[in-house]
């Protein structure tokens, strides 16, 4: 899918495909430098479904350090557009995390409530370390002080789609991050 396919639904491009990949290569190099190679088991990269699929696929391919991949699906209680911080696990990890160095991979940090819950959950299972990588972060929306170790881009509080992010499950397969034209979600 590309910008042409979005037509008038695309307002503007915030992060191009090239900018995202350049930044992910930098983050991967940082991760390679930070990983403790003396650990008993390889790094465990945990992607949070569904939005993190793109960044997980691209970031992990730029990382040279051996790693394993696993996936979680979580859902926030409350209405569908706002995180409540009370999280339900829809799909849990298949991997035992006790003693593991974990890298949580997310598409976007909005309020931070999901990641705040998730990092505490992984720590309570005995993870040796928990680091976070996120393609995007909306600093204006943060409600909790969650430490994101690797951030692709800080973006404004706007309706963004692409690179894993959806509007009503569409546009996740755009290779770039763009803002949605207001007419799409009913504001003009
Ligand atoms: C998004 C995103 C994070 C969460 C961030 O997921 O992937 O998991 O919201 O929001 P927060 O910082 O306010 O907690 P979403 O619930 O939209 O599901 P999806 O990944 O399936 O699109």
Boltz pocket constraint, residues with backbone or C-beta under 6 A from the ligand:
constraints:
  - pocket:
      binder: B
      contacts: [[A, 48], [A, 49], [A, 50], [A, 51], [A, 52], [A, 74], [A, 75], [A, 76], [A, 80], [A, 82], [A, 83], [A, 106], [A, 107], [A, 108], [A, 109], [A, 110], [A, 111], [A, 112], [A, 113], [A, 114], [A, 115], [A, 164], [A, 165], [A, 166]]
      max_distance: 6.0
